[in-house]
Amino acid sequence: MRDATEKVVEQLRGQGVHGVTVVWADNNGIPRSRTVPVATLPRVAETGIGVSTVFAVFDTNDGIQYGAPGRETPSGDVRLVPDLDRLTPLAGQPGLAWAPGTQVTVDGSPWPWDQRSALVATVEALAARGFSALVGYEMEFAVSAPSPDGAVVPSYRGPAYSPHALLEIDGFVTDLLRDAEANGLRIGQLHAEYGPAQVELSLGATDPVRAADEQLLARQTVLAAAARHGLRISFAPLPSSHMAGNGWHAHTSLWRDGRNLLAGGVDGPAEPEGAAYIAGLLRDLPAVAAVTAPSIGSMARLRPGFFAGAYGFWGVENREAPVRYVAGSSLLGADHGNVELKVSDASANPYLALTALLTAGVAGVEEGLTPPAPFDSDPGTWTEDERAAAGVVPLPTTASAQEAALLANERITGALGPERLGAFLAVRRADAAWAAEREIDDVLAAWRWRY
């Protein structure tokens, strides 16, 4: 292994790379990192980089929450090991390369608080049962001009979805597309979104672990391109109460024996197993959303009429549905069929989020569940009686309700594991306690640039 890594070092030096930034995501979806000189990479690949155990219980404000079981003190160390198969020289940051990392114990054994390992184990368990999955993210973000008070100052003036809007930031857009390609990111499309100075890009579907890695790499790529143009990026689920929210919608498809079980058209999945995947997601949706959209900003984003998925239901191509079936067609092919989870955003740890999502969906398949009928309208426009008659309820919008939904679901808590769950809940409780003493606009402002 060391000989192969030495060759990688030579290649990096030839590309003018001097440092490698190794990244992981914490329980708030915030990327954390260590950067090492290229010359040390052979040793780092074998023994990792020392990292404090307290990062498992960092909250969104960088407070350390020692109340989590097993994480009661600042003592201890883990090793952050880069995945060199994902090593990427950064086009937008010449001189640096990037790699995702896995945290292991000092003797190299699995560390039960490491989030990336949870998704790796989930994917391996699915493979052992004959399944594989593809995941692609849609990422929304606000592009702001600098401001002395940290407010979002829209960098373009619209109109929404128009090429005219992007004229004001075309240098940034061009750099972003060029850098993304050089960084190995497959962008399906990019456009001006509905909100003020909001942009959306989509990443090509790939295996779940790579999809989570690429979500983090995409953030770095966007931020670097923006910095060169004097712009700021807010990935926050809700940058302010007066703005459109930023969803990071996760599109998934489940495969077995080379067949997409979500294949189908405007009537939904053609196979009962595809419908069962949707049913599994719906059954566990409150608990899944507690992991995929876990922050105070996430819950403030869940407003009816904002395409955020505020109520628990599914629909075919219904953009108000939190679980949206994206149909195949004669043009796209039936295999284009997939499920979009709209209650997903940048405040989620992507590895835990996909662990929860896939666990729920596959459980539905294995249990042969049947989903309720899909809806093609917005339940937010119905009366309370109409929603009650249809069995449609809002998703939790308070931290206590989210926690209750998560703790009531042994399937999802079991997939996370007790150590990860304990740390996750500790930081959620700390965030909620801090936010309870403040107005929501002050909370959103404080976390606007954190992700």
C-alpha positions in Angstrom: 0.0 0.0 0.0 2.8 2.4 0.9 4.4 2.1 -2.6 1.0 2.9 -4.2 0.6 5.9 -2.0 4.1 7.1 -2.8 3.1 7.1 -6.4 0.0 9.1 -5.6 2.3 11.6 -3.8 4.4 12.0 -6.9 1.3 12.6 -9.0 0.0 15.2 -6.6 3.4 17.0 -6.5 3.4 17.0 -10.3 0.0 18.7 -10.2 1.3 21.4 -7.8 -0.6 20.0 -4.8 1.0 20.6 -1.4 -1.7 19.6 1.1 -4.6 17.1 1.5 -7.7 18.2 3.3 -9.4 15.2 4.9 -13.1 15.9 5.7 -15.9 14.4 7.7 -19.4 15.6 8.6 -20.6 16.1 12.1 -24.0 15.5 13.5 -25.2 18.9 12.3 -24.2 18.3 8.7 -21.2 20.7 9.2 -18.0 19.6 7.4 -15.0 19.4 9.7 -11.5 18.7 8.5 -7.7 18.2 9.0 -5.1 19.2 6.3 -1.8 17.4 6.1 1.3 18.0 3.9 1.4 15.8 0.8 4.7 14.3 2.0 3.0 12.8 5.0 0.3 11.1 3.0 1.8 7.6 3.0 1.9 7.5 6.8 -1.5 9.2 7.1 -3.0 6.6 4.8 -1.9 3.9 7.2 -2.2 5.4 10.6 -4.6 8.3 10.1 -4.7 11.8 11.7 -5.3 12.4 15.4 -8.8 13.8 16.1 -10.5 14.5 19.4 -13.5 12.4 20.3 -15.4 15.6 21.3 -16.3 16.2 17.7 -18.9 13.5 18.0 -20.8 15.9 20.3 -20.2 19.3 18.7 -23.5 21.2 18.4 -24.3 23.7 15.6 -22.7 26.6 17.6 -19.5 24.5 18.2 -20.5 23.9 21.8 -19.4 20.5 23.2 -22.1 18.4 24.8 -20.6 15.9 27.3 -24.0 14.4 28.2 -24.0 11.8 25.5 -23.5 8.2 26.8 -19.8 7.3 26.4 -18.8 10.9 25.6 -18.9 12.4 29.1 -15.3 13.8 29.1 -12.8 15.5 26.8 -10.4 12.5 27.0 -9.7 10.2 24.2 -8.5 10.3 20.6 -9.5 8.7 17.3 -7.7 8.4 14.0 -9.1 10.0 10.8 -8.2 7.8 7.8 -8.5 9.3 4.3 -10.2 7.3 1.6 -7.6 7.6 -1.1 -10.0 6.1 -3.7 -11.9 9.4 -3.4 -8.8 11.6 -3.4 -9.5 14.7 -5.6 -7.1 17.6 -6.4 -9.3 20.7 -6.0 -9.6 22.7 -9.3 -10.9 25.7 -7.4 -8.2 25.6 -4.7 -4.9 25.0 -6.5 -2.3 23.5 -4.2 -4.9 21.4 -2.2 -6.5 18.0 -2.6 -9.6 16.7 -0.9 -10.6 13.3 0.5 -13.4 12.0 2.8 -12.3 10.4 6.0 -13.4 7.6 8.3 -12.8 7.8 12.0 -11.4 4.7 13.7 -10.1 3.9 17.1 -6.4 4.3 17.9 -5.9 0.5 17.3 -7.6 0.8 13.9 -10.9 -0.9 14.9 -14.3 0.6 14.0 -15.3 3.6 16.1 -19.0 3.4 16.9 -19.5 7.1 16.7 -18.3 7.4 13.1 -21.1 8.3 10.7 -19.6 7.2 7.4 -19.1 3.7 8.7 -22.9 3.5 9.4 -23.7 4.0 5.7 -20.9 1.7 4.6 -22.4 -1.0 6.9 -25.9 -0.3 5.6 -24.8 -0.7 1.9 -22.9 -3.9 2.7 -26.0 -5.3 4.5 -28.2 -4.5 1.5 -25.7 -6.2 -0.8 -25.8 -9.3 1.3 -29.6 -9.4 0.8 -29.3 -8.9 -2.9 -30.0 -5.1 -3.1 -28.1 -2.1 -4.3 -29.1 1.5 -4.5 -28.4 4.6 -6.4 -28.5 8.1 -4.9 -28.4 11.6 -6.5 -28.8 14.9 -4.7 -30.4 18.1 -5.8 -28.7 21.0 -3.8 -30.3 24.4 -3.4 -28.4 27.4 -2.0 -28.6 31.2 -1.8 -25.9 33.3 -3.5 -25.2 36.5 -1.6 -23.1 39.6 -2.1 -21.0 40.5 0.9 -22.8 42.4 3.7 -21.3 43.9 6.9 -24.2 42.6 9.1 -24.1 39.0 7.7 -27.5 39.3 5.9 -28.2 37.7 2.6 -27.9 40.3 -0.1 -29.3 38.7 -3.3 -26.5 38.5 -5.9 -29.0 38.7 -8.8 -32.5 40.1 -9.3 -34.4 37.4 -11.1 -36.7 36.5 -12.7 -36.9 33.0 -11.2 -35.7 30.2 -13.5 -34.6 32.6 -16.1 -31.2 32.7 -17.9 -31.4 36.5 -17.4 -31.0 36.0 -13.7 -27.7 34.2 -14.0 -26.1 36.9 -16.2 -25.2 38.8 -13.0 -23.3 35.8 -11.7 -22.2 34.1 -14.9 -18.5 34.2 -13.9 -19.3 32.2 -10.7 -21.5 29.8 -12.6 -18.9 29.2 -15.3 -16.2 28.6 -12.7 -18.5 26.3 -10.7 -19.3 24.1 -13.7 -15.6 24.0 -14.8 -14.4 23.1 -11.3 -17.1 20.5 -10.7 -16.1 18.7 -13.9 -12.4 18.8 -13.0 -13.3 17.5 -9.4 -15.1 14.5 -10.9 -18.6 15.8 -10.0 -21.3 15.0 -12.6 -23.7 17.9 -12.6 -27.0 17.1 -14.4 -28.2 20.7 -14.5 -27.9 24.1 -12.8 -30.5 26.9 -12.8 -31.8 30.0 -11.0 -34.3 28.7 -8.5 -37.5 30.3 -7.2 -36.1 32.2 -4.2 -34.1 35.4 -4.3 -30.6 34.6 -5.6 -31.3 30.9 -5.2 -29.5 28.4 -7.3 -30.0 24.7 -7.7 -27.7 22.1 -9.0 -28.2 18.3 -9.3 -25.5 15.6 -8.9 -25.6 12.5 -11.0 -26.8 9.3 -9.2 -24.1 7.0 -7.9 -23.7 4.5 -5.0 -24.8 5.8 -1.6 -21.4 6.3 0.0 -20.0 8.1 -3.0 -23.2 10.2 -3.1 -22.7 11.3 0.5 -19.0 12.0 -0.2 -19.8 14.0 -3.3 -22.4 16.0 -1.5 -19.5 17.2 0.8 -17.2 17.7 -2.2 -19.8 19.7 -4.0 -20.1 22.1 -1.1 -16.4 22.7 -1.2 -16.5 23.2 -4.9 -19.3 25.7 -4.7 -17.7 27.7 -1.9 -14.4 27.9 -3.6 -15.9 29.2 -6.8 -18.0 31.7 -4.9 -15.0 33.0 -2.9 -13.1 33.8 -6.1 -15.9 36.1 -7.1 -16.4 37.8 -3.7 -19.7 36.0 -3.1 -21.1 34.1 -0.1 -23.1 30.9 -0.1 -25.8 29.9 2.3 -26.7 26.2 2.3 -28.9 26.7 5.4 -32.3 25.0 5.2 -33.9 28.4 5.8 -31.5 31.4 5.5 -34.2 33.7 6.9 -37.9 33.5 7.5 -38.5 35.8 4.6 -36.7 33.6 2.1 -37.3 30.3 0.3 -35.8 27.3 2.0 -32.9 25.3 0.6 -33.8 21.6 0.3 -31.1 19.0 -0.6 -33.5 16.5 -2.1 -32.3 12.9 -2.1 -33.3 10.8 -5.1 -33.0 7.1 -4.6 -33.6 4.0 -6.6 -33.4 0.4 -5.4 -32.0 -2.4 -7.5 -31.9 -6.2 -7.5 -30.6 -8.5 -10.2 -30.0 -5.6 -12.5 -33.6 -4.3 -12.2 -34.7 -1.0 -10.9 -37.5 -1.8 -8.5 -38.7 1.8 -8.8 -39.1 1.5 -12.6 -42.5 2.7 -13.8 -44.5 5.6 -15.2 -47.3 8.0 -14.3 -49.2 5.3 -12.4 -46.3 4.8 -10.0 -43.8 1.9 -9.8 -44.6 -1.0 -12.0 -43.5 -3.6 -9.5 -45.1 -4.2 -6.1 -41.6 -4.0 -4.5 -41.3 -0.4 -5.8 -44.6 0.5 -4.2 -43.4 -1.3 -1.0 -40.3 0.9 -0.9 -42.5 4.0 -0.9 -44.6 2.5 1.8 -41.6 1.8 3.9 -40.5 5.4 3.6 -43.9 6.7 4.4 -44.3 4.5 7.5 -41.0 5.7 9.0 -41.1 9.2 7.5 -41.4 11.1 10.9 -38.3 9.3 12.2 -36.4 9.5 8.9 -37.1 13.3 8.7 -35.7 13.6 12.2 -32.3 12.5 10.7 -32.6 14.0 7.2 -33.9 17.4 8.2 -32.9 17.7 11.9 -32.2 21.3 12.7 -34.4 24.2 13.9 -34.0 25.7 10.4 -35.2 22.4 8.9 -38.4 22.4 10.8 -39.0 26.1 10.1 -38.7 25.3 6.4 -41.6 22.8 6.6 -44.2 25.3 5.5 -47.2 24.3 3.4 -47.1 25.7 -0.1 -43.3 26.0 -0.2 -42.6 22.7 -2.0 -40.9 21.5 1.3 -43.0 18.4 2.0 -44.8 19.6 5.2 -47.4 16.8 5.3 -46.9 13.0 5.4 -48.0 11.7 2.0 -46.7 10.6 -1.4 -47.5 11.6 -4.9 -46.5 11.0 -8.5 -44.6 14.1 -9.6 -46.3 16.1 -6.9 -43.8 18.7 -5.7 -45.6 19.3 -2.4 -45.2 15.6 -1.4 -42.3 14.8 0.9 -42.1 11.5 -0.9 -42.3 12.2 -4.6 -42.3 9.5 -7.1 -40.4 10.6 -10.2 -41.8 8.7 -13.1 -40.1 7.0 -16.1 -41.5 7.5 -19.6 -41.0 6.3 -23.1 -38.6 9.2 -23.6 -36.6 8.7 -20.4 -37.0 5.0 -20.0 -38.9 3.2 -17.2 -35.6 2.8 -15.3 -35.6 6.6 -14.8 -38.2 5.9 -12.0 -36.9 7.0 -8.6 -38.2 8.4 -5.3 -37.3 11.9 -4.2 -37.2 12.7 -0.5 -37.9 16.4 -0.1 -37.5 16.6 3.7 -33.7 16.6 3.4 -31.2 19.5 3.7 -27.7 20.6 4.5 -28.1 20.3 8.3 -28.3 16.5 8.0 -25.2 14.4 8.2 -25.4 12.8 4.7 -24.2 9.4 5.9 -26.7 9.1 8.7 -29.4 10.6 6.4 -29.0 7.9 3.7 -28.7 5.2 6.4 -32.1 6.1 7.7 -33.7 6.6 4.3 -32.4 3.3 2.8 -33.2 1.4 6.0 -36.8 2.5 5.9 -37.4 1.9 2.2 -35.8 -1.5 2.1 -37.8 -2.6 5.2 -40.9 -1.8 3.3 -39.8 -4.1 0.4 -38.9 -6.9 2.7 -42.2 -6.7 4.6 -44.2 -6.4 1.4 -45.9 -3.2 2.5 -48.6 -1.5 0.4 -48.7 2.4 0.3 -51.9 4.4 0.6 -53.2 6.1 -2.5 -51.0 8.9 -3.8 -52.3 12.5 -3.9 -51.9 14.9 -6.8 -52.9 18.1 -4.8 -51.5 20.0 -1.9 -53.0 18.9 1.5 -52.0 22.3 2.8 -55.0 23.7 0.9 -57.4 21.2 2.4 -59.5 21.7 5.6 -58.5 19.9 8.8 -61.4 17.6 8.3 -60.3 16.7 4.8 -56.8 15.9 6.0 -58.1 13.8 8.9 -60.4 11.8 6.6 -57.4 11.1 4.3 -55.1 10.2 7.1 -52.7 13.0 6.3 -50.9 14.6 9.2 -48.1 17.2 9.4 -44.5 16.1 9.9 -43.0 17.1 13.3 -42.0 20.8 13.5 -40.6 20.9 17.0 -37.4 19.3 18.3 -39.3 17.4 21.0 -41.7 16.0 18.5 -38.9 14.9 16.2 -37.0 13.3 19.0 -40.2 11.4 20.1 -40.7 10.2 16.5 -37.1 9.0 16.3 -37.0 7.3 19.7 -40.3 5.5 18.9 -38.8 3.9 15.8 -36.6 1.0 16.7 -35.8 0.3 13.0 -34.2 3.7 12.5 -32.5 3.9 15.9 -31.2 0.4 15.4 -29.6 1.4 12.1 -27.9 4.3 13.6 -26.6 2.4 16.6 -26.7 3.5 20.3 -23.5 5.5 20.3 -24.4 7.5 17.2 -27.9 8.0 18.4 -26.8 9.2 21.8 -24.4 11.8 20.3 -27.0 12.9 17.7 -29.7 13.5 20.3 -27.3 15.3 22.7 -26.5 17.9 20.0 -30.2 18.2 18.9 -31.2 18.9 22.5 -28.4 21.5 22.9 -29.5 23.3 19.7 -33.1 23.2 20.8 -32.3 24.6 24.3 -30.2 27.4 22.8 -32.9 28.3 20.2 -35.7 28.3 22.8 -34.2 31.4 24.3 -34.1 33.3 21.0 -36.4 34.6 18.2 -36.5 32.3 15.2 -35.0 35.0 13.0 -32.0 35.3 15.3 -31.5 31.5 15.2 -31.7 31.4 11.4 -29.2 34.3 11.2 -26.8 32.6 13.5 -26.7 29.4 11.4 -27.0 31.0 8.0 -23.4 30.4 7.0 -22.6 27.3 9.1 -23.1 24.5 6.6 
